[in-house]
Amino acid sequence: MTARGEDTIAAVWRIESGRIVGSVARIVRDVGLAEELAQDALVAALERWPEGGIPDRPGAWLLTTARNGAFDLLRRDRSLREKLEQIGRDLLAQEAGGKELSVPDFVDELDARQRDVVQDDLLRLMFTACHPVLSLDARLALTLKLLGGLATGEIARAFLVPESTMAQRIVRAKRTLGDAKVPFELPAPAELGERLGAVLEAVYLIFNEGYAATSGDDWMRPALVDEALRLGRILAELAPNEPEVHGLVALMELQASRMAARLDTRRRPVLLLEQDRARWDRVLIKRGLAALGRAARSGAHDIPQRGPYVLQAEIAACHARAHRAELTDWRRIADLYGELAGVQPSPVVELNRAVAVGMADGPAAGLALADRLQQDGRLDGYHWLPSVRGDLLSKLGRRSEARAEFERAAALTANAAERELLLARMREAADA
C-alpha cells in the first residue's frame, strides 16, 4: 500500500474508531473485547483495501466488519449467544412495547436502528473510559485510545513515557473495568454529575497538556489540542443540555484560537499580553463564543450558579473580545476569578486572580495576594507562582527580587521552552 493509502486509513480510523468501539461494545458488553474486534476490522482493511481499493464508505465498512466479528464470536459461544438474545429482548421490549424477537431478527433490527443509537454508544463509551474506578492517568490513556483512535505509541509520545509503559497502563485500565464489572451504560441520574465531571476533567487535561506541555522541548503539542477539541465537540453533541459541556468546549475553542500567536518566528514562547492578536483564529473565537452562548441558554433556568468551565470560558472570552491587550476588561476578569474561587476553591485560581487584580488595581494589590499564596505553601514547587511574583515585583521596580523569582521559576519547570522564557525574563530584570 502507498503511503497515501496508509494515511487515508489512519485518518478514517482516527475519525471512526470511537463510533466503532462503542457500537461493538453495546453488543458484547465488554470494552476491551470491543476494541480488539475493532482492531481486527482495521487489520482486515489494511489487508484488503490495497487490492480492492478503499470503499466509498470506509467508516461503514469498518463498522460492519467489526460488528460481524462480534456476531460471529457470539454465535460460537452459547453463553454469549444467550446473553445477546436476552439483551435483544430487553432492549426491543422497551422500544417496541414488549415485542420479543429472535436473535436473527434482533440483528436485523439492530442494523435498521444503527444510525439512531450511534450517539448513545459514543456517550456510553466516553463515560466508561472515564469511570471513577480508574486512576486519572488511566482515564486519559483509555480516552485517547478508545475515542481518539490514537495508537499506543502516539499516546506514549504525547505523555513522554515508554510505549511499553503506556501499553501496560491501557491493559490495566481495561482489566480494571472488567474486574469491577463496570456496565456499558449511561450512569444513573444520581451518578451523572460525578461521572460527567470525570469525563470533562479528562478531556480538559488532555487539552492542557497540548496547550502548555508540562515537560519536553516543545511548549505546545497541537495534536493533543486537536484531539481534545474533537472529543469536546462530540460530547457537546451527545449532551446538548449540559451547560458545563458547552462551557468546556467554549474554553478550549477560545484558548486554541491563540495558538498561532503563542510562538514567535524562532519558535520561542510569547506571553498573552505580548501576542499579535491579528494572528488569533477568528473562526475558533466565533465558535467559542457560540458555545458559550449555548452554555448560557442550556443552564439559564435550572442551574443556580455557573460552573467552573463556564466561568473559565467567560474569562477567555474577555481576552478574545479585546482586539488590543490594553482594551482587556481586567476588572471583570478579576471578578470572574473571584466567582470561580467560590465555585471551585483552588490556590491556582487564586494565583490567576492575583494576576487579574494586579492588572486592575495595580501590581502592589496583586503582589499582596501572591505573597499570601507563597506563605500558604500549597503552591510550593509550582513554577508559575514565582513567575507571577517576579512579574509583579518587576513592575514595582524591585528588580533584584524579580530576578531571583524568575530564576527560581526556571529551575522548577520541566519544559525546556518555558525555562528559556523564564531565564530571558530573569536576564531582562538583571539588565534593568
C-alpha positions, 0 to 999 in steps of 0.5 A: 500500500502507498503511503497515501493509502496508509494515511487515508486509513489512519485518518478514517480510523482516527475519525471512526474508531470511537463510533466503532468501539462503542457500537461493538461494545453495546453488543458484547458488553465488554470494552476491551473485547470491543476494541480488539474486534475493532482492531481486527476490522482495521487489520482486515482493511489494511489487508484488503483495501490495497487490492480492492481499493478503499470503499466509498464508505470506509467508516461503514465498512469498518463498522460492519466488519467489526460488528460481524466479528462480534456476531460471529464470536457470539454465535460460537459461544452459547453463553454469549449467544444467550446473553445477546438474545436476552439483551435483544429482548430487553432492549426491543421490549422497551422500544417496541412495547414488549415485542420479543424477537429472535436473535436473527431478527434482533440483528436485523433490527439492530442494523435498521436502528444503527444510525439512531443509537450511534450517539448513545454508544459514543456517550456510553463509551466516553463515560466508561473510559472515564469511570471513577474506578480508574486512576486519572492517568488511566482515564486519559490513556483509555480516552485517547485510545478508545475515542481518539483512535490514537495508537499506543505509541502516539499516546506514549509520545504525547505523555513522554513515557515508554510505549511499553509503559503506556501499553501496560497502563491501557491493559490495566485500565481495561482489566480494571473495568472488567474486574469491577464489572463496570456496565456499558451504560449511561450512569444513573441520574444520581451518578451523572454529575460525578461521572460527567465531571470525570469525563470533562476533567479528562478531556480538559487535561488532555487539552492542557497538556497540548496547550502548555506541555508540562515537560519536553522541548516543545511548549505546545503539542497541537495534536493533543489540542486537536484531539481534545477539541474533537472529543469536546465537540462530540460530547457537546453533541451527545449532551446538548443540555449540559451547560458545563459541556458547552462551557468546556468546549467554549474554553478550549475553542477560545484558548486554541484560537491563540495558538498561532500567536503563542510562538514567535518566528524562532519558535520561542514562547510569547506571553498573552499580553505580548501576542499579535492578536491579528494572528488569533483564529477568528473562526475558533473565537466565533465558535467559542463564543457560540458555545458559550452562548449555548452554555448560557441558554442550556443552564439559564433556568435550572442551574443556580450558579455557573460552573467552573468551565463556564466561568473559565470560558467567560474569562477567555472570552474577555481576552478574545473580545479585546482586539488590543491587550490594553482594551482587556476588561481586567476588572471583570476578569478579576471578578470572574476569578473571584466567582470561580474561587467560590465555585471551585476553591483552588490556590491556582485560581487564586494565583490567576486572580492575583494576576487579574487584580494586579492588572486592575488595581495595580501590581502592589494589590496583586503582589499582596495576594501572591505573597499570601499564596507563597506563605500558604505553601500549597503552591510550593514547587509550582513554577508559575507562582514565582513567575507571577511574583517576579512579574509583579515585583518587576513592575514595582521596580524591585528588580533584584527580587524579580530576578531571583523569582524568575530564576527560581521559576526556571529551575522548577519547570520541566519544559525546556521552552518555558525555562528559556522564557523564564531565564530571558525574563530573569536576564531582562530584570538583571539588565534593568 
